[in-house]
Amino acid sequence: MAFNWQTFTTRAISGLSFAGIMIAGLLWNAWSFLFLFTIIHFGCWHEYLRLVERIRQVEFHPYTKLGFMLLGFGGMLMFAAEQYDIAGYSIRDNASLPLTIAGFVLLVIGIFRERRLQVKAFGMAALGWLYISLSWGLMLDLYDTWLMVKPGLMISIAAFFIPVVLILSIWVNDTMAYLVGSFIGRTPLTSISPKKTWEGTIGGMVLAVLAISFLFPLLFYRDYLNALYPGLLVLSAVAAISGTFGDLLESLLKRKAGVKDSGNMMPGHGGFLDRFDSLLIATPCCWLAYWLFIR
């Protein structure tokens, strides 16, 4: 296939813009982090509901869609910790419940305005609360400053550290899986995603674990290498493995819906679900690993 400068330029500009927005949202402060994942939350819900409509051959009423989104957002804010308090006003305690109630009311109104309620389609849409809202709620929960205490050593870890580790793990895994698969990939992984190979998948996971567990702390936390690498080993391994399943799940949804991309949020790169499919599954898995083995 001939090289297309226009396509390359479009993908490069949108990719760099996306990276800049992500870095600013992740690293600036707690509010930029919340704002970033609020946008991602609603973007993922919008695309997920469109996929459900195509898969089930239905069309949800706008109130039904907005009800699902607000219900999910209220649930997501249940995980907003004390850093989101303003002069004693807690988002979790004062905003989560009203948003949830508003979402429920809109959902009920939308249901009564539907031409015909299709239970399977409605149930599949409701799973978005687990697939999207719970995942981003747990991401908010992972955004927290914490102390690592070792004999004779106490390390203060920035609140964005673990979310950044998860995103880097998935990015390295995806990139290395593509490169390894391109060079030595021979054995198809699954019919859901024909371009994926076992060689690329395993190679991506191994290289992601090595990069995040050893190279990352070596570059940025050299003095704390021995203290950090066991936790990073667990997180990077869980993120790489579960992230691969997240990618396959979204590929399955798109295949059933008969679409190539979930949306067009990024020209040349797809939509919100295309960008965050791996992270949607990796986040709850890493949250569980964090509380069981690291915290």
Number of C-alpha atoms within 10 A of each C-alpha: 3 4 7 8 9 9 11 11 12 14 16 15 14 16 15 11 12 14 12 12 12 15 13 13 19 23 15 11 13 19 13 16 21 21 13 17 20 18 11 18 23 19 17 27 26 19 20 24 22 19 23 24 18 18 17 15 12 16 18 24 17 14 20 24 20 21 25 26 29 25 25 28 26 23 22 27 28 20 19 24 17 13 14 16 14 9 6 8 12 16 20 19 14 13 15 22 17 14 20 22 15 15 24 20 17 20 23 13 15 20 19 13 15 15 12 11 14 15 9 11 19 19 11 16 22 16 12 20 20 16 19 26 28 23 23 28 26 21 27 22 18 24 22 19 13 14 12 13 11 9 5 5 9 12 13 10 13 13 18 20 16 22 22 15 18 24 20 19 31 29 18 20 31 21 16 21 26 20 15 19 23 15 10 13 20 14 14 17 16 12 10 17 16 10 16 21 22 18 20 28 23 18 20 28 26 18 20 28 24 18 20 23 24 20 16 17 19 16 10 10 15 13 11 14 17 13 17 18 20 14 17 25 18 17 28 30 23 25 33 32 21 22 30 23 18 22 22 19 17 23 21 15 18 21 16 15 19 12 13 11 20 23 21 13 18 18 15 17 17 15 19 24 27 22 18 20 23 26 30 26 23 30 26 22 19 27 22 15 17 18 10 9 11 15 11
